[in-house]
Amino acid sequence: MRKYIATSSLNLENILSTESISPYSFYKMRSFGYQNFVQLDILKNIDCILLFSEIPYFYIEDSQRENNPMIIQIDDDQQLSDIKEIGAFSNCKIYAYTKTIHINPVSAAFLFFTDKARILSYQNCLDSKMCKLVDYFKLQSINPSYFKLEDLVNNIKSSLYSNPNLVHEDNQYNRIKGFIYGYFIGKIKSISSNTAKMLTIQKRIYDIVASIKNNDGQGSTNLQKELINLDKEYTTLDPNIIRSKELWNKEIEKYGLIVDNLNKFLRDYNMESYCKHSFCNRKGITLRQVLSEYQPWELEEYSNKMLSHIHSLMAHDNKNAKEKLDLCSCMDVNPDYSLAMMTIEDAQNTLFNKILSHIVWNNIIPNLDSLRVHRFEIVTNIVQIISQIIENEGKEWKGSAEQLYFHHLRQNIKDFTPFNLLEIDNVVLQSLAAFLLKGEDFNALIDYLESTAMPAYQYAIALWGATLGYIQIPRSIIASSMNNDDFMKLYKDAYKLMHRKELNNLSMVSIPINKVVDSSLNWGKEVEVIINKHPRIKISDEDQQIIDRAKQEASNSVDFIIILANKMKKLTSGIFPHLQRKLYPNFKQVSQGNRQSKTYSSLLQNDLFNSAVKRSIIDDDNAKFEIRKCTTLKEYTGEIENLFIEFQKKYRKGGYYYSDPHKYKRNNEDFIDHFCKWCLSKKNKDSIPWSQENSRRIDELKKLLLSVYHD
C-alpha cells in the first residue's frame, strides 16, 4: 500500500544520491553522502521518518532559496513490514519508521504541487556527480490534497525514536554495494593477457611519437630504434597476425611446401608483403599497417591508427567479459550487510575472500583518504595479515616469494625503489598491491593497471569500490564504463543481491528539460508584454497566426524565435526584431556567418542540428555547451567547461588576452589551440592532470571544437 513522506525539495539531490531517506539524526553520524538534511519546521522535534496513508499538503516560507514542498511516494510493503501506526486524522493514518528506507525507481516517486518546483528540483540534480538514477526516478506534479500536514502532526498519539546503532548497518550497506559495482566495472574493463601487453606497448609508442612531434619531428637514434622494436613486438602479439600466420602455414603445407623456404623465396623477390596481404584479403582478415609502411612525417597517423586498433581489441575483450558475467552466480551478500563474498570456489576467489574478510570488511582501510595519507602504515598492517593468511594455508612465509613481493612493495612506498607489479604470479595479490599503491584515485588505478600489462581489473576495482562506497562512486565513472543497458542489468543484479528479490519494470523516464527552463522564466507571457509595449506596430492576421502557433509548438524562447524567423516574411521591421532582441539576443550574431542565405530556414537547421556555422567561439555564449558533447572528457567534463568559461572571459573586452590581439590572435583556430594547451598547462593551477589518456581527450575536444567553429 502506498505511503507518503513530506519533506523539502532541497533534499532531492541528497535522497537521489544515496537512494534512501533516513531519520534526521542519522545524517550527521553516517560516513557517506551529505551530513545534513533540511528538516521541515513542523517536524523539527521528530527523529523518525513520518509516513502517511494519504498525501499531506503543506507550504514552505523561504524567499531566499528555491525551497518547495516535496512528497516521496513509497510502495514497498516488504521493506516497511515493521512500520508502526502512531495516529490518524480523518481517514489518513500516520506511521513512524525508525530505520533507513532504501528507495528505487520502481517502488518510489517524487511528487510536487507545482510544475515549476518539479522542474527546478530536477535541474538541480542534473549536474550532480553522485545522482546515478536521476533519469530513472519519476518526478510528477500533483494537485494539493485537503490533508494539511499540520493537522496530521497534531494528531500523533505516540512517538518513536531512531536507533543510532543502525547507522553502522547503513555504512556497511554502502560499502557492500560499492564492492558489487566496483567488481562489475573492473570485470567489464578486463582484457586478455595479449591485449594487456599490446596496450602497454601502444602507450609507450604514443609517448615516443608525441616526443618526436614536440621536437619538430626529430627523434634521437635510441628513440627511433625503440620505436622499431616496439612495433615488431606489438605485431607479434597482434591476434590477426597470429591467426593469419597459422592459416598461411597450413595453406602452404597443403601444397607440400616448406614454409621457411617459400617465405625466403618471396622475400628475395620482394613479393612477400604483396602475397601475404592478398592471402589475408581472400580470408577476410584485415591487417594493421606496420611502422615500415609509413613515411617519417606520418608518425602521428601511425600512432592514431594504432590507438584505434588497440581500442577495437579492448572493446572485443570487454564485450566477451560482459557476456560471461553473472553477478548473482559469482557472489553473495549477508542479510545483515556485514560482508559480501565470492561464491565460485577456486584458488583465486578463496584467497580474495580471505582478503575481504580480514581486511576490507574488518575496516583495516577506513577510507581512501586514510590510504593516501597513511599508506605505509596501512600496508605494513596488511602485510602482517597476508602473512597470517599464507601461514594458515600451511605455507612458509619467511623467505617465500610472497614475502619478498610485499617487501619490495613497502620499499617502493617508503624509498621509491622500483617495484614490478607482475613479479609474483598471483592475480589477487597483484590486484591488492595495485590498489594499495594507486587505489585512492580511480583513473590513476586504471592507468597503472594498463601501464603494467595487468589483464584482470575486477579484484583491484572491487577493493576500490568497497573502500570508497557506492554513494561516492561518481556518476561519470559509471557512465564512461557502461551503456544504459549494462547499467540497468548491474542495478537489477545488485538489488537482487542486496535485497534477495527481483526488480522488474526498471526504465529511464523522460522529463522535458527544455520546457523546464522556460516555464520558470515564463517566456510565453513575455511575448505578450513585448507586443503590448509596441502598440503602434500593426501585426497582420497572418503574423498573429504564426505567433500563436509558434507559442504552442516551441518548447523554449530560442525555438520560438527560430520558428518565427522561418515563417515570417518581414524580419527587419515589424514586431519580429523586438521579440528577437528580447528573447534570443544572439540570433543576429549567429546569423551573420550565414549572409549568403536569402531566408532563415538554413539558420533554423543549423540551430536545431548543431551544424558547423561560421561564428566566433570567443563571442558565442553557447560555446560552453559544445564541450559537453565531447564524450571522451568523461569525468573532466565539468572542470573543462568551467575552465572554458573563464578562458573565454579573458579574450573578451577587458580580459587579459584582449589587450594584445597580435600576440593572442582572435581567430577560432588559434583560440581553440591556446585553450586546449591551457587545459594541460603546468602554469594553470586549475588544469587537469597531464597523462597520455588526458592528452588524447583534449585532442578529441580540439577536433570537435574546430568542426563547429571554423575560420
N, C-alpha and C positions, 0 to 999 in steps of 0.2 A: 504494500500500500504506500502511496506517495506521501512524503513528508517534506516540510519546508523549513528552511533556516533563514532568518533575517540577518543581514549584515550590510556593510558598506561596499560600494563599487571599488573603493580604493584597495580592497583586499583581493581583487580578482587575480592580479598577477601573482600574488603570494600563494593563493589557493591553486592556481593552474600550475605553477612551477613545482609545487610539492604533490599535486594531485591528491590533496587531502585538506581537511579542516580539523583543528584541534581545540580543546579547551584553552581559554585565554592564557593561563599560566604556563602552558607547555612551550609557548613560543620563545620565552626567554631562557629556557633550560635546554632546548634541543641543540644538537651540534650541526644542524644543516638548515638551509633556507633562511628566510627572513627571521629576525629575532624579535620583531614587533608585529602587532595585529591591531587594526583600527576597530576598537570596540564601540558599539552604539552606546550613547549616553544612558539610555534606559536599561541597558544590560551591564553597566559598569561593575556591579557587585555580584555578578553571577559567573562562577568559574566552572561552568559545564556548557555543553552545547544544547541550546534550546531548539526543539523541533515542534512543528505544529501540523495538525492534520489538514488545515486549510491555509491558504495563502494570507499572510498578515500584511496589513497596509501601514506604512509609516512614511515620514519625510525627514530630511536631514537639513538643518540650518548650517550652512557653511559657504559663505560668499567668497572665501579665499581660494577654494580648491574645487575641482570637478568631483565633488563628493556626493554620490547619488545612492538612493536605496537599491539594494540588490537582494534577490531571493535565490537561494540554492535549492533546487528541487532534487530530492533523493528518492530513488525507488530500489531499495536493497534490503528486503526483509531479513535475509540470511545474516548480513553483517550487523543489522540492528536488532537482532533477536533478543538481546538483554536490555533493551531500552526500557526506561521507567516512566510511567504516566504520573505527572505531578500536578495536574489541574485540568480545568476545562472552562470554556466560556461559550455559551450558546451551544452549537453543535461542533465546536472546534476543540479538539483535545490537545493538551500541552504535554510534551515529553522532555526528558533530560537524558543526556548521554555523556558519560564521563571519560570516554576514550577518544582517540583519533578516528575519524571517519575517512576511509580511503574512497576516493571517487574515480569514476571512469566515464568516458563519453556515452556509454550505453545506459548506465544507471543514474546519471546526473545531468542536469541542465541549469543554466543561469537565466533568471528572469528579471526584467526591468520594467518599470512603469512608464518610461518614455523611450522612444526610438533613439533620441539623442544620447541618453545615458548608455544605452546598449552599444551604440556605435563608438562613442568616445572610449568606453571601457575596453572594447575590443582593440581599438587602435593603440591604446597604451600598452597592450600586450604583444603587439606585432613585432617589436624590436627587442623583446626580452630574450636574453641568452638562454634562459632556463625553461621557458614555457614550451615544452615539446609537443603538446597536444592542443595548441591554440586554434588550429584549423580542424579539430575533431569535435570539440565540445559545442553543444548547441547554445546559442545566446538568443533569447526570444523576448519580444516586447509583449506585455500583457496589460489588461485593464485593471486598475486598482480594485481591491475587494472591499467589503464592508467590515472585515475583522481588523479593527485597529490594534496595532501591536501593544499599545499602552494598556488597553483593556485586557488583553491576553496575559500580559506580565502581571497585572494586578490580581489576576485570578489563579496565580500559582499557589498551591496549598502546601507544598513542601519543597525543599531544595536539596540538591546533591552537590558534592564537591569532587573534583577530579583527583586522581591518584598520581602524584608526581613520579612515582616509581615506574609508571608505564612509559615515560619518555625514553627510557633505555631501550624499550622494545621498538619504539619509533626509529631511534638511531640505528638499531640493528636492521630494521626493515629497509632503511635507506641504503645501507652498505650491501645487504644481500642483493637488492635489486641492481645496484651498481655493478656488482660482480657478474650478474647474469648478462647485463648489457655489455660490459667490458669483454666477456668471453665471446659473445656473438660478434662484436665489432672485430675483435682480434682474429676470430676464425675466418670471417669472410674477407679479411685482408691478407690471410696467409697465402703463400705461394710455394711452388715446388723448389727443391734444392737447386735445380739447374737455373731456374728463373732468378732465384735469390743471388746466385753468383754473377749472373749476367747483369742484374740491376746494380750491383756494386761496381762492376766494370764500366757500365754506362755512366754512372755518376762521376767516376774518375775521368772518363773521356770528355764529359761535359765541362769539367773544370779545366782540363787542358786546352780545349778549344776556346773556352772563354778567356783563358790567359793569353793565348796566341792572338785572339781578336783584340783584346785590350792593348796589346803591344804592336798595333798596326800590322797584324798578320805575320809577325816574325816570332819564331819559337826556337829555343835552343835545340841543339842536336840531341841532347838527352830526352827532351820532351817529345821530339819527333820519333825517336826510337821507341819510347814508352808507348806512344800512340799506336804505332805499327804493331807492337807486341800485344797490346790490349785488344786491338781489332781482331787479331788472329785468335786470341784466347776466347773472345766473345763468339767468333764464328764457329769454333769447335764445340761450343755449348749450345748453339742455336738448334732447337728441335727440328726445324725444317731442313737444315743442313744434314743433321744426323739421319733423318728419315730418307732424304733424297740419296744420301750416300749408300744406305742399306739397299734401296731399290736399284741403284746404279750397279752395285756389286752383284746383286742377284741376276740382273738382266745380262750382264757380261758373262757370268758363269754359265748361263743357259746356252751360250754360243761356244762353250768350251775354251774361252779365252782366259788368260791370266790378267787379273785386274791391274796390277802394278805395271805390267808391260804395256797394256793398252793406254794407260794414263800417261806413261812416259812418251809413247809414240805421239799422242795427241799434243802433249806439251811441247815436244821438239818442233812440231809443225804449227805451233800457235793456234791449235784448234780445240784445246781442252775446254776453255771457258765457253765457247760457242756451242760445242756438242753437249756439255752438261746443262747449259741453260735451255737448250732445245729439248733435251730429255725431260727436264723438270716441267717445262710448259706442257708437254704432252701428258704428264702425270698429274697436272693440275696443282703443282707446287710453286708458290711464289717465293723467290729467294731475295733476301736483303742485299742491297748493293754494298760491297765491302769497300774499305778505305781506298784501295788502289784504283777503284773505278771513278774516283772524284779528283778534280783538279785542286791544286793547293788553295785557290781562292774560294773553293766550295766547301770548306770545312764546316761552316755554320749549317749549311744544308745537310751535310753528312750527320752532324750532331742532332739536328732536329728530326731527321728520319729515323735515327737510332732511338730517339726518345719515343717516337710513335710506335716503333717496333716493340720496345720493352713494355710499353703501356698495353699493347694488344696481348702480349703474353701474360701479363699480370691480370688483365681482365678475364682471360680464359681460365687462369688458375682460380681467381676469385669466384667465378661462376661455378666451377666444379666444387669448390669448398662449400659454397652456398647450397648447392643441390643436395649435398650429402649431410648437411647439418640438421639435426633434430634435437633441439634443446631439451625437450621433455624426456627424451630417452637417454640422455647422457649426464643429467644432473638431477639432484633432488634438494628440497628445502625443508628444514624442520618447521613444524607448525608454529612454534614459538619464535621463529626467526633467529634462533641462536646460532645457526650455521647452515651453510649450503655445501654440498659435496658432489664430486663426480661419481657416477654410478657404474660406468664401464670399468670393469676390472682388468687392468693391465699395469705393468710396472710404472709407466709414466703417471697415470692417474692415481695410483696408490701413493706414490711419493708426493704428488701435488696435494692430495687430500691431507697428508700429514703436515705439509706446509700451511695449508689453510687452517687446520685445526689448532696448531701450536703457535702460529704467527699472526695470521690475518684475523680470525675470529677471536683470538686472545688479545687483540688490540695492541700488539707489540709496536706497531707503527700507528700512532693515534690519528695522524692526518698527513697530507703531503707536505705541508709547511714544516712539520717536525722532521720529515725525511730530508728536506732541503737544508735545514739549519743544523740538525744533529745526525747527519748521515753516518759519520764514522762510529759514533757510539751505538746507533741502531744496528749497523752492520755487524759490529763486534758481538752484540747481544744475539743477533740472528745466527751468526756462525756457531755460537755455543749450542743453540737449539738444533741446528743442522747436524752437528757432531753427535748429539744425543740420538737423533733420528737414525743416523748411519750406524751407530753402535748398537741400537736396539734391533737392527736388522741382522745383527750377528757379524758385522764387518768391522775391520780395524780402521779407526780414524787417523791415528798418528801415522804419518808417512804415506797416507793414501793420496790418490790423485785429487780427491775432493778437498782434502785439507790444503794441498798446495794451490789449488784453484782459488779458494777463498782467501788464502794468504796473499796471493797476487792481487785479488780484488781490494783487500784492505790497504795494501801498499799503494795501489793506484789512487785510492781516495785520500790517503794520508800524504804521500810524496809525489803524486802524479807520475808514477812509473808506468811503463807500458802494460796494458792488460789485453789479453786475447780472449774475447768472449767465447769463442769456439774451442778453447784449449781443452775442454773436457767434453766427452761425447755423451751429454745428458741434456736434453732439450728443456727439462723442467728446471734444473739448476742454472742453465744458461739464461732462461727467462727470468728467474729470480734475480740473478746478477744484473741483468739489463735493467730490470725495474729498480733495483737499489741504486743504480748509477744515474738513471735518467727519468725515473718514474714521476717526478714532481711536475713534468710538463709533457703532455700527450704528444705534441709534434716532435719534441726532442727525442722522445722514446721511439717513435716510429722511424725517425731519421737514423737513429742509432741502430735499430734492428735492420734497416735497409743497408746501411753502410757496412755492417759486419756480416752480410750474407746470411742472415738468420731467416729461415723459411717459415717457421711456425710462430705466430704472433699471439695465439689465444691465451696462453698462460700469463705472459707479461701484461697484456692489456686487461685481463681479468683481475690481476693484482692491483693494477692502477684503478680500475672501476670500483673494486671493493674498498679501497682506501679512500678514494675521493667521495664515493657515494653517488647514487643515481641523480639526486637533485642537482648536484654541482656539475654533472656532465653537460657541457654546452650543447645547445640545440644544433649549432653549426657543425660540431663533430659528427653528430648522428646524421645530419643532412648530407654531409660530404662522404659518409661511409656507406650509405644505402639509399635506395629509392623508396617511394611510398609503400609499395607492396611489401618490400623487405621489412620496413618499419612496422607495418600492421601485423605481419607474421611474428616479429620479435615481441611486440607489445602483447599479443594474444598468448604466446608461449610463456612469457614472463608472468602474465596474470594467472595462467593455469598453474605454474609452479608455486607462485606466492599464495594463491587463494584456493587451489585444488578444485577449480571448476572452470568450465569453458566460458569464453566471452565471445558472443556472436553479434552480428549486425554492426560491426565497427566500420565506420567510413568517414571520409572527410565531409565537412559541411561547407556550404557556400555563404559567405557574408558579403553583401555588396559594399566593398570598401570605397569605391568612387562616390557612391551616393552618400556615404557616411560623411565625407569631408564637407560636402556642400549642404547637407541637412543641418549641420551645425552653423554654417555661415549664412544659410537661408538665402541663397543667391536668387531663387525664384522671386522672392519679394523685392530683391534689389533691382531686378529688371523693371518692375512697376515703378519703383522710386525714381529710377533714371528717366523713364519715359515721362513721368509726371513733372520732372524738373525742366522739361523742354516742351511746353505746351504749344509753342509756335511751329514746331516741326509736325507737318501733316504726314501721318502714316497711312499709306494706301491699304485698301482691304486685302490686297494680295500679300503685302508685307506683314500685316497683322496676323493673317492666317499662318504665315511662315513662322512668326514669333511664337504664336500659341502652340503650333505643332512641335517646334523645337524645344519648348519648355517641357513638353510631355516626353519627348524622345531622349533628350540629353540627360546624362547621369551626373554632370557637373558643369560649371560655368565655362570651362575650356571647350567641352564638346558643344555647348550651346552656341558659342561664337563661331566655331568651325562650321556648324550646320547652317547658320545664317549666311556665312561667307560663301558657302557653296550654292545657296539657293536665291539669295537676294541679288537684284540687278544693280542697285546703286550701293557701292561700298565706300565711296569717298565723300558722300553727302548724305543727308537724312539722319535717321536715328542710329544707324549702324556704327559710325565712328565713336559716338558717345558710349554705346554699350561695350564696344571693343576696348576702349581705353580704361574703362572701369573694371570689366570682368576678365579681360585677357590682355594686359598691358604689353606682353612680349609678342603679341600676334604680328605686328608690323615688322618688328625686328627679325623675326623668324622668316617672314615672307620676303625680305629684301634679298635673300640669297637665291630667290627663285623669280627674278624680274622678268624672265622670258615668258613666264606663264601668263596667258591672257585672262584666265579665270583662276579661282582659288580651289578648284577641285583637286589639282595636284598637291597643293599645300595640305588639303584635308587628308590625302593619302599619306603624305609624309608624317603628319602629326599622329595619325592613328596607327601606322605600321612602323614608325621609327626608321624610315628610310633615311639615307645619308643626305642631309641638307647642308649646303654651304653656308655656315654661320660661325661666329666666333665663340670658341669654348670659354674664353675669358668673360664674355658678357652674358652667356646663357645661364640663367639661374637654375635651369632644369638639368644642367650637365651632370650634377652630382648623382642623379638617378641612373645615368648610364653605367656608373661604377657597380651598382647592384646587379647589373646584368652579367657581369664578369664572374661566372660561377667558379672559376679556378681560385679566386681570392679566398673563398670559404670563410674560415673564422676571422680573417683580417678585413672583411668587407666593411664593417663599421668603422674601424680605425682608418682605413684608406679614404673612406668617404669624408670623415672629419678632417683628415689631412688636406684633402682636395678643397674643401670649403675655405680653410684658412689660406691655402696657397693661392686660390683664385682671388681672394681679397687683396693679396699683396700685389697682384698685377693690375688691379683696378685703380681708379683715381685716388690718390692719397696713400696708396700702398707702397711698400719698399721697392718693388721692381718697376713700378710705374714711372719713376723719375728718370730712368736710364733706358730708353727704348732701343738704343744702339747695342748695348750690352745684353739686355734681356728683350729679345725680339718678341713681337706680339702676334706673330702668325701661329696658327694652330699647331703645326708640326713641332716648332721649337718649344712652345709652351708645354706640349704633351711630353716631349723628350725630357725637358727640365723637371717636370713634375715626377715622372717615373724614376728618374735618378734620385730625386729628393726623398722618395719613399724608402729608399735603402741607404741613404747617405748617413755616414757616421756623424756628420755635422748637425743632423736633425735629431734632436733629443726624443722626438715622438716617432721616429722611423720604426718600421717593423724589422725584426732581426734578419741580418743577411744570411741566406743559406741558398743552396743550389735550387731547392724547391721554390723558395720565395722569389728568387730571381726569375724563374720560369713564370711564376704567377704574374709578376709585374710586366714581363714581356707580352703575355696574353692580354693584359689590360691595355697596354700601349697599342696593340693591334686593333683592339675593339674601339678605342677612342679615335684612332686615326681613320677607322672605317666610317665613323659617324661625323667627325669634324675634319674635313679635308680642306686644303688650301687651293 
